Amino acid sequence: MVLEQLQLLAAITRIDNELAELQEELGDLPYEVKALEKEVRMRQQAVDTTQKHIDDIIQTRANARIRAQEIHDKEKKLSEQQFQVRNNREFDAITKEVESLKNELRDVEKTIASTMLTEDNLRRVHDGQSEDMEDAAMRLADREHELRDLSSEHNGEITSFLSRRADLLAQLPKNLVVQYEHIKEYHNDTTVTIRKNCCSGCFSAVPAQRIVEMRTYKMIFTCEGCGRLLFPEEMPLIPI
Ligand SMILES: [Zn+2]
């Protein structure tokens, strides 16, 4: 009874080790993909923000051009009116108005010129940001591809190990399953053999008397050093 249980436990640990190895082969890849996803998102946001500035500046210029046209039209109308004035006072009033329009036009033209300059600068920034974003997107695509390939390669193996693991666990009493999963939180290799009178998990010595008792398979022993489940070296293993 205890022998069978120990054999099941040892088999489950071997499966857990295989699963951990498969996981390790994926390595940092899943984290790299996540980090790159974030990088692409942030770079895209930067591109969008710059584009928004460009759109705003184009709008400002379009408004300025409309205003410049309005000023031209008004000025033209005023110069026509100036021929029809009845006295000096009216003439001076129109001259003053034209003068003020000319001043405003100078400001509007300055605005138009400065938006051109700003737009040029923003476009250069935008191009650089887009390039960086595309570069990050390409790196992400590479990593995602790599991860997909590796995962699909491993998926079959992982699935069959998991189902075998569930089969083996189902043959154990509930309290042992709970104990196993609890130890596994600290040590992935939950069930280990005694080697040269020592726990092969943490290498602490196991008293000879305990090893003798262990060989009678009357109860399950845990290592006093690390808490792992122990089995004698000569115990026959069941296939996984
Ligand atoms: Zn130990």
Residues whose N, C-alpha, C, O or C-beta is under 5 A from the ligand:
A	BS01	ZN	C199 G201 C202 F203 S204 C223 G225 C226 G227
